[in-house]
């Protein structure tokens, strides 16, 4: 995009099984029996690509999230699924969540380089440090590693993966059949990393990929998370409930970039939004109420207990929250804890009301309205310095994504806020970001 071209925002489709509302699986418009059906996700991916969205995003954890008695949980490992979706699409980016706490850099570097080759340059990595003790207990640990330690490990993890991606020169593959040389001497080199958390010789056993590095995404909004994002991330998925909170986060994070030698346009901030659409506002609100009426309180209570680091079982649903710990004492997702606690306090919500408010977005903003009202909200946050784009979280699938693509995206395009055609091939090109430079070209 040229310097004088109008600023446009980025749209990402966050796909989650039957939809983001925790009662979506009970709604007749959804297909929970298909959440391990590749064709289902291929259809969703093609819908998002039809809307010219920048990317698809798959969350992940290494424990079963939620109680399978009360929700359609579980499903595909994201890199495996995105590899299959790569051959069913041509342009849309493919972002997978992978933890730095329960993986090793060589594995992760290899998998993302492979996905980037398979997709011809459309891979993205959502970097997480994992947030709960259930994940630790699947890897032989009784307690979850300390929050600060997880981010320390993540920083070194990312440094190692970058070195591995760069261990092949861009021009390493020459295929000189006459001389019998596939790759010249020195074009593929070990990295010899020796750090506090990792010892990795390298080189990577995958050639340097089309993007060089996948797009680097981060989703934490704690102090540690914001510093990590300011130093490393190229896109941030975040959650704010109000425009003022969104503006504060946006300004804060962008202001941290300069000390790492970065400019504001090198990091895109994309708040999550769960749009509940109707032909009229009343119709949208009725659908929101219908989904709320399908919630299973036991499921919502378990999820809320996890977010707040407090066992809420046995408490009256129509009573207030008990006294909560301080954020500093939370060893999971600190920013989500604070968001939920402040929401309950600000609006004086009972436990039941809080479960209802969190049903559609788990702390992300839920907006019910007409396509025009949803477009107005997106434009407002974009124009008022709270977002560079949005992580779209359809409340139910497939219809919620269909409606957004067919009804909201055209309005944004008519307003000049979103592309009408893809202008690049790679995910980095969609985000207006350069390809990272590799090792210097070989001499001679």
Backbone torsions as a table, in degrees:
resi	resn	phi	psi	omega
1	UNK	NA	129.9	-178.8
2	UNK	-71.5	163.9	-174.4
3	UNK	-62.6	-30.9	-177.6
4	UNK	-97.9	5.6	177.7
5	UNK	-73.6	148.3	179.3
6	UNK	-63.9	142.9	179.2
7	UNK	-69.2	131.5	177.0
8	UNK	-122.5	155.7	-178.8
9	UNK	-103.6	173.1	-175.0
10	UNK	-108.6	142.3	179.4
11	UNK	-126.2	130.1	-178.8
12	UNK	-121.9	134.6	177.7
13	UNK	-95.5	111.8	179.4
14	UNK	-92.1	105.5	-175.9
15	UNK	-93.5	131.9	178.4
16	UNK	-142.9	98.0	172.1
17	UNK	41.9	-114.0	-178.0
18	UNK	-84.3	-5.8	-177.2
19	UNK	135.5	169.0	-174.3
20	UNK	-79.7	-25.3	178.3
21	UNK	-69.3	135.5	-174.7
22	UNK	-70.4	-7.3	174.3
23	UNK	-106.9	6.2	-175.9
24	UNK	-55.7	-39.6	-175.7
25	UNK	-61.2	-20.9	-179.2
26	UNK	-89.3	-9.1	-175.4
27	UNK	-84.1	140.9	-177.1
28	UNK	-65.4	-14.3	179.6
29	UNK	-83.3	-1.2	-175.8
30	UNK	-109.6	170.3	-175.7
31	UNK	-132.8	64.7	-175.8
32	UNK	-62.0	-21.8	178.8
33	UNK	-70.4	-8.0	-175.5
34	UNK	-106.2	10.9	-172.8
35	UNK	-73.6	-5.6	168.1
36	UNK	-117.9	30.1	178.6
37	UNK	-108.0	114.5	-178.3
38	UNK	-57.9	-40.3	-177.9
39	UNK	-59.3	-34.3	178.2
40	UNK	-60.5	-48.5	-179.3
41	UNK	-72.0	-30.5	174.7
42	UNK	-63.7	-39.5	177.5
43	UNK	-64.0	-42.4	178.8
44	UNK	-64.6	-42.9	180.0
45	UNK	-62.1	-41.9	180.0
46	UNK	-67.4	-34.3	176.3
47	UNK	-63.0	-47.5	179.5
48	UNK	-62.1	-38.8	178.7
49	UNK	-68.3	-35.1	175.8
50	UNK	-59.6	-32.6	177.9
51	UNK	-83.2	2.2	-179.8
52	UNK	63.6	27.8	178.4
53	UNK	-65.4	152.2	-178.5
54	UNK	-64.1	-43.6	-169.2
55	UNK	-161.4	162.5	167.1
56	UNK	-102.1	148.0	179.4
57	UNK	-133.1	132.8	176.0
58	UNK	-119.6	121.4	173.3
59	UNK	-74.9	166.4	178.0
60	UNK	-164.2	155.7	171.5
61	UNK	-148.2	166.4	-179.0
62	UNK	-108.7	36.2	168.8
63	UNK	-148.6	162.0	177.6
64	UNK	-73.6	118.2	179.8
65	UNK	-83.0	117.3	176.0
66	UNK	85.0	169.4	-176.3
67	UNK	-91.4	118.0	-177.1
68	UNK	-64.9	-13.1	175.3
69	UNK	-67.8	-28.6	-169.3
70	UNK	-118.3	3.4	179.7
71	UNK	-160.1	158.2	178.5
72	UNK	-84.0	80.2	-176.4
73	UNK	-103.9	173.4	-176.8
74	UNK	83.0	-173.3	179.2
75	UNK	132.1	-158.3	-171.5
76	UNK	-70.5	148.0	165.4
77	UNK	-70.9	132.4	-166.7
78	UNK	-66.0	-39.7	-179.3
79	UNK	-65.5	-34.9	176.6
80	UNK	-64.0	-47.1	-179.5
81	UNK	-64.7	-45.5	-177.6
82	UNK	-65.2	-30.4	174.6
83	UNK	-62.3	-38.3	177.2
84	UNK	-71.3	-36.1	179.5
85	UNK	-72.5	-22.5	178.9
86	UNK	-60.0	-36.0	-177.8
87	UNK	-86.6	-6.0	178.3
88	UNK	-100.5	-3.1	-178.1
89	UNK	-135.9	169.6	-177.4
90	UNK	-123.4	-30.5	-169.9
91	UNK	-122.6	-34.6	-168.7
92	UNK	-70.1	140.2	178.6
93	UNK	-69.9	159.2	-172.9
94	UNK	-132.2	101.8	-173.3
95	UNK	-109.3	123.0	179.9
96	UNK	-113.5	142.1	174.0
97	UNK	-87.0	128.6	176.6
98	UNK	-140.0	133.0	-177.4
99	UNK	-82.2	140.5	173.1
100	UNK	-88.0	-7.7	-177.8
101	UNK	-86.4	-33.3	-174.6
102	UNK	-121.8	33.5	173.9
103	UNK	-140.8	176.1	175.2
104	UNK	-119.0	145.6	-176.1
105	UNK	-55.6	-39.9	-177.1
106	UNK	-62.9	-44.3	178.0
107	UNK	-57.6	-48.4	-174.3
108	UNK	-68.3	-43.7	178.0
109	UNK	-59.2	-41.8	-178.7
110	UNK	-65.6	-44.2	-177.0
111	UNK	-66.6	-43.4	-179.2
112	UNK	-71.9	-35.3	174.4
113	UNK	-61.8	-39.4	178.4
114	UNK	-64.2	-46.6	179.4
115	UNK	-61.7	-38.1	-179.8
116	UNK	-65.3	-39.4	175.0
117	UNK	-65.5	-46.7	-176.9
118	UNK	-60.8	-32.8	-175.9
119	UNK	-98.9	2.6	-178.0
120	UNK	60.2	40.9	171.8
121	UNK	95.7	37.8	-177.0
122	UNK	-122.6	15.8	-175.2
123	UNK	-84.0	146.0	172.9
124	UNK	-140.7	147.5	-178.2
125	UNK	-118.3	116.7	170.8
126	UNK	-87.6	110.0	-172.8
127	UNK	-87.5	118.8	176.8
128	UNK	-125.9	158.5	179.2
129	UNK	-106.9	3.9	-178.2
130	UNK	71.9	144.4	-167.9
131	UNK	-122.2	1.6	-176.7
132	UNK	-148.5	160.6	-173.7
133	UNK	-68.3	-25.6	178.4
134	UNK	-59.6	-35.8	177.4
135	UNK	-67.1	-44.0	178.7
136	UNK	-58.2	-39.4	-176.0
137	UNK	-74.3	-8.8	169.6
138	UNK	-86.9	-3.3	-179.3
139	UNK	-129.0	30.7	170.8
140	UNK	79.2	12.3	180.0
141	UNK	-108.9	138.7	177.7
142	UNK	-82.2	-33.2	-179.5
143	UNK	-120.6	155.0	179.0
144	UNK	-79.2	135.3	177.9
145	UNK	-55.7	147.7	-178.2
146	UNK	-58.0	144.8	-176.9
147	UNK	-53.4	-50.8	-178.7
148	UNK	-63.9	-37.9	178.7
149	UNK	-65.5	-38.1	178.7
150	UNK	-61.6	-40.9	179.2
151	UNK	-72.9	-33.7	174.8
152	UNK	-61.4	-46.5	177.9
153	UNK	-62.5	-40.5	-178.4
154	UNK	-61.3	-40.0	-179.4
155	UNK	-63.4	-44.2	178.8
156	UNK	-70.0	-37.8	177.7
157	UNK	-55.6	-48.5	-178.4
158	UNK	-66.0	-38.3	177.1
159	UNK	-59.3	-42.9	-179.8
160	UNK	-67.0	-43.8	-179.3
161	UNK	-62.6	-39.9	177.4
162	UNK	-62.0	-43.6	177.9
163	UNK	-60.3	-40.2	179.5
164	UNK	-65.6	-43.7	177.8
165	UNK	-61.0	-31.5	-178.6
166	UNK	-91.7	4.1	-177.5
167	UNK	-73.3	-13.5	171.1
168	UNK	-106.3	129.7	171.6
169	UNK	-64.2	154.5	174.7
170	UNK	-59.0	-34.8	-177.4
171	UNK	-103.5	28.9	-175.8
172	UNK	-69.4	-28.1	-176.3
173	UNK	-97.8	109.9	-178.5
174	UNK	-109.6	-23.5	179.1
175	UNK	48.0	59.0	177.7
176	UNK	-91.0	91.6	-176.7
177	UNK	-65.7	-38.0	-176.3
178	UNK	-63.2	-42.8	-179.2
179	UNK	-89.2	-7.1	-179.3
180	UNK	71.8	33.7	-177.9
181	UNK	-120.5	115.9	172.6
182	UNK	-82.8	-42.8	-178.3
183	UNK	-141.2	126.7	-176.2
184	UNK	-64.2	157.8	176.8
185	UNK	-55.6	130.2	177.2
186	UNK	87.3	-6.1	-179.1
187	UNK	-78.5	-19.1	176.6
188	UNK	-127.2	116.9	-171.6
189	UNK	-131.7	146.2	174.3
190	UNK	-62.1	161.0	177.6
191	UNK	-103.6	-25.1	176.5
192	UNK	55.4	43.7	-178.0
193	UNK	-77.6	131.9	174.7
194	UNK	-133.0	106.6	-177.1
195	UNK	-131.9	-171.8	-178.9
196	UNK	-66.9	-39.7	-173.4
197	UNK	-106.3	-22.3	-172.3
198	UNK	-138.1	145.3	170.0
199	UNK	-127.7	110.8	-174.1
200	UNK	-134.6	122.1	179.3
201	UNK	-80.4	-46.1	-172.9
202	UNK	70.4	-172.2	-2.3
203	UNK	-74.8	174.2	175.3
204	UNK	-67.7	149.6	178.7
205	UNK	-98.7	29.7	171.8
206	UNK	-132.9	133.3	179.2
207	UNK	-59.6	156.1	-179.6
208	UNK	-59.5	136.0	-168.5
209	UNK	-89.6	170.2	-175.9
210	UNK	-54.0	-39.6	179.9
211	UNK	-88.6	-6.0	-173.5
212	UNK	79.2	-64.4	170.9
213	UNK	-125.6	146.0	171.1
214	UNK	-64.0	160.9	170.9
215	UNK	-59.7	132.9	-176.7
216	UNK	-101.2	119.6	-175.5
217	UNK	-118.8	150.3	179.5
218	UNK	-141.9	150.2	-173.9
219	UNK	-128.0	4.3	-179.7
220	UNK	-89.2	142.9	-178.8
221	UNK	-121.3	12.2	172.6
222	UNK	-71.5	175.5	177.4
223	UNK	-59.9	-46.5	177.3
224	UNK	-60.1	-41.7	-179.0
225	UNK	-64.9	-41.1	-179.7
226	UNK	-68.0	-37.7	177.6
227	UNK	-67.1	-40.5	177.5
228	UNK	-61.6	-44.7	-179.6
229	UNK	-63.7	-43.8	-178.3
230	UNK	-61.5	-33.0	-177.7
231	UNK	-84.4	-35.6	-167.6
232	UNK	-121.8	-34.4	-166.3
233	UNK	-77.7	152.2	174.7
234	UNK	-111.8	-13.7	171.0
235	UNK	-148.7	145.7	179.6
236	UNK	-127.2	125.4	171.4
237	UNK	-92.9	125.0	-173.5
238	UNK	-138.4	169.3	-178.4
239	UNK	-131.7	119.5	170.0
240	UNK	-136.1	145.7	-176.2
241	UNK	-91.9	-26.7	-176.0
242	UNK	-126.1	158.1	177.5
243	UNK	-59.8	-42.1	180.0
244	UNK	-61.6	-42.4	177.9
245	UNK	-65.3	-39.1	177.6
246	UNK	-63.1	-42.3	178.6
247	UNK	-64.4	-41.1	179.9
248	UNK	-62.9	-45.9	179.2
249	UNK	-63.2	-45.1	-177.8
250	UNK	-59.6	-49.7	-179.0
251	UNK	-63.9	-43.2	-179.4
252	UNK	-60.4	-51.6	-175.8
253	UNK	-66.6	-43.4	179.7
254	UNK	-62.6	-34.1	-178.0
255	UNK	-69.5	-17.9	-178.7
256	UNK	-83.9	-10.4	-171.9
257	UNK	-71.1	-36.2	-172.4
258	UNK	-59.6	-36.6	-177.4
259	UNK	-69.2	-12.9	174.5
260	UNK	-104.5	14.8	177.9
261	UNK	71.2	28.0	-176.9
262	UNK	-116.1	156.9	178.6
263	UNK	-107.5	157.7	-175.2
264	UNK	-56.5	-30.8	-177.8
265	UNK	-77.4	-3.9	178.8
266	UNK	-87.7	-1.1	177.8
267	UNK	-136.7	120.1	179.6
268	UNK	-99.5	130.6	-178.8
269	UNK	-106.3	121.1	-174.3
270	UNK	-125.5	94.4	174.9
271	UNK	-65.0	150.3	175.1
272	UNK	-81.3	143.9	175.3
273	UNK	-144.1	132.7	177.8
274	UNK	-105.0	101.1	-176.2
275	UNK	-89.9	121.3	176.5
276	UNK	-103.9	109.8	-169.6
277	UNK	-100.4	144.3	173.1
278	UNK	-147.4	160.6	178.0
279	UNK	-63.6	-29.9	173.4
280	UNK	-128.4	164.2	177.2
281	UNK	-62.2	-38.5	179.8
282	UNK	-62.6	-38.6	179.4
283	UNK	-66.6	-40.0	178.2
284	UNK	-65.6	-43.4	179.1
285	UNK	-65.2	-34.5	177.6
286	UNK	-66.2	-39.0	177.0
287	UNK	-65.8	-40.6	176.7
288	UNK	-59.9	-44.1	178.4
289	UNK	-64.8	-37.5	179.5
290	UNK	-62.9	-44.1	178.4
291	UNK	-65.0	-41.4	177.9
292	UNK	-60.5	-39.9	179.9
293	UNK	-65.6	-19.0	179.4
294	UNK	-92.8	-3.0	-179.7
295	UNK	-63.2	145.3	173.3
296	UNK	-99.0	110.1	-174.2
297	UNK	-55.1	-36.4	-178.9
298	UNK	-60.9	-37.4	179.3
299	UNK	-69.0	-48.9	-179.1
300	UNK	-60.6	-37.0	-179.8
301	UNK	-66.2	-40.4	178.2
302	UNK	-64.5	-42.9	179.4
303	UNK	-64.2	-42.8	-179.8
304	UNK	-64.7	-39.3	177.5
305	UNK	-59.7	-41.5	179.1
306	UNK	-65.4	-41.9	-179.7
307	UNK	-64.4	-35.0	-174.3
308	UNK	-96.4	-2.8	-178.8
309	UNK	59.8	32.0	-174.9
310	UNK	-142.3	129.4	178.9
311	UNK	-74.6	112.6	-177.5
312	UNK	-100.0	-0.3	-178.1
313	UNK	-61.8	139.9	179.0
314	UNK	89.7	-13.1	178.1
315	UNK	-81.7	149.4	179.2
316	UNK	-65.9	129.9	-178.5
317	UNK	-62.6	-29.4	-177.7
318	UNK	-94.9	15.5	174.5
319	UNK	-105.4	175.2	-178.9
320	UNK	-79.3	169.2	171.8
321	UNK	-65.7	149.3	173.3
322	UNK	-74.0	178.0	174.2
323	UNK	-62.8	133.1	-174.8
324	UNK	-105.3	157.3	175.2
325	UNK	-67.8	168.2	172.8
326	UNK	-77.9	155.0	179.4
327	UNK	-56.4	-37.5	-177.9
328	UNK	-61.8	-20.6	-179.1
329	UNK	-92.6	-1.5	178.6
330	UNK	-88.1	127.1	-179.8
331	UNK	-105.8	11.1	176.9
332	UNK	-106.9	-129.2	-179.8
333	UNK	-84.0	96.5	-174.6
334	UNK	-64.8	-44.5	-175.3
335	UNK	-67.0	-37.0	179.0
336	UNK	-70.9	-36.5	173.9
337	UNK	-55.3	-50.2	-176.8
338	UNK	-65.1	-41.9	179.5
339	UNK	-59.2	-47.9	-177.0
340	UNK	-68.3	-42.7	179.6
341	UNK	-62.8	-42.2	179.6
342	UNK	-68.4	-36.6	177.0
343	UNK	-61.3	-47.4	-179.8
344	UNK	-62.2	-42.5	-178.8
345	UNK	-69.2	-45.1	-176.0
346	UNK	-62.1	-40.6	-175.4
347	UNK	-103.9	5.9	177.0
348	UNK	51.6	52.0	-175.5
349	UNK	-86.3	143.0	169.0
350	UNK	-76.1	171.1	177.8
351	UNK	-60.1	-43.6	-179.4
352	UNK	-62.4	-43.5	179.9
353	UNK	-65.6	-36.7	179.1
354	UNK	-67.3	-40.8	176.1
355	UNK	-58.7	-42.0	179.3
356	UNK	-65.3	-42.9	-179.1
357	UNK	-65.3	-31.0	-177.0
358	UNK	-90.6	-7.2	-173.6
359	UNK	-59.6	-36.7	-175.7
360	UNK	-87.0	-25.8	-172.6
361	UNK	-139.9	0.2	179.4
362	UNK	51.9	37.8	180.0
363	UNK	111.5	-21.8	172.7
364	UNK	-74.3	157.9	-177.2
365	UNK	-67.7	134.7	174.5
366	UNK	-112.8	125.2	-179.0
367	UNK	-126.9	122.1	177.2
368	UNK	-105.6	129.5	-179.8
369	UNK	176.4	-173.4	177.1
370	UNK	-77.2	166.1	175.4
371	UNK	-54.7	-39.7	179.3
372	UNK	-64.2	-40.5	179.7
373	UNK	-67.2	-38.9	177.5
374	UNK	-65.2	-45.1	178.5
375	UNK	-60.6	-39.8	178.6
376	UNK	-61.4	-42.1	-179.9
377	UNK	-65.1	-43.4	178.3
378	UNK	-62.6	-44.2	-179.8
379	UNK	-64.6	-38.8	180.0
380	UNK	-60.9	-50.0	-179.0
381	UNK	-63.8	-38.0	179.7
382	UNK	-66.9	-46.2	-176.4
383	UNK	-72.7	-28.5	-174.2
384	UNK	-98.0	17.9	171.7
385	UNK	74.6	38.5	176.4
386	UNK	-119.1	-5.7	-174.8
387	UNK	-162.8	148.7	168.0
388	UNK	-101.9	-3.0	-178.0
389	UNK	166.1	-166.3	-171.4
390	UNK	-145.7	146.6	173.9
391	UNK	-96.8	101.6	-172.8
392	UNK	-81.9	125.4	-173.7
393	UNK	-119.1	85.3	-177.2
394	UNK	-56.9	131.4	-178.2
395	UNK	-66.0	-30.3	176.7
396	UNK	-143.8	153.1	-178.4
397	UNK	-128.3	147.6	5.8
398	UNK	-86.9	-15.6	-170.7
399	UNK	-60.2	-36.3	-179.1
400	UNK	-62.7	-35.2	176.7
401	UNK	-75.7	-41.7	176.6
402	UNK	-55.5	-47.6	-177.0
403	UNK	-63.9	-41.1	180.0
404	UNK	-64.3	-46.2	-178.6
405	UNK	-65.2	-41.1	-173.8
406	UNK	-85.0	-23.9	-173.2
407	UNK	-114.6	-35.9	-177.2
408	UNK	-92.3	-45.4	-176.9
409	UNK	-56.5	-44.0	178.4
410	UNK	-59.3	-34.8	177.6
411	UNK	-65.3	-41.8	178.6
412	UNK	-65.7	-38.5	177.6
413	UNK	-65.4	-42.0	178.9
414	UNK	-62.7	-29.4	179.4
415	UNK	-85.7	1.0	-179.7
416	UNK	73.5	19.7	-176.3
417	UNK	-95.2	-13.8	-175.6
418	UNK	-146.0	150.0	-175.9
419	UNK	-60.3	152.0	172.6
420	UNK	-102.1	-18.4	175.5
421	UNK	-146.6	153.2	171.5
422	UNK	-68.9	136.4	178.9
423	UNK	-111.3	-6.4	177.9
424	UNK	-134.2	172.1	-179.4
425	UNK	-97.9	-36.6	-171.6
426	UNK	-96.5	163.1	177.0
427	UNK	-64.0	-38.4	176.9
428	UNK	-61.0	-38.8	177.6
429	UNK	-65.9	-38.5	176.2
430	UNK	-58.3	-38.0	-177.7
431	UNK	-88.9	1.7	180.0
432	UNK	68.1	31.8	-176.0
433	UNK	-113.7	145.0	-178.2
434	UNK	-76.0	161.1	172.0
435	UNK	-77.7	127.8	179.6
436	UNK	-59.3	138.3	178.2
437	UNK	-69.6	136.8	175.8
438	UNK	-88.5	-161.7	175.0
439	UNK	-65.1	154.3	-178.7
440	UNK	-56.9	150.5	-180.0
441	UNK	-61.6	149.7	179.3
442	UNK	-67.4	142.2	178.1
443	UNK	-79.9	154.2	174.0
444	UNK	84.8	NA	NA
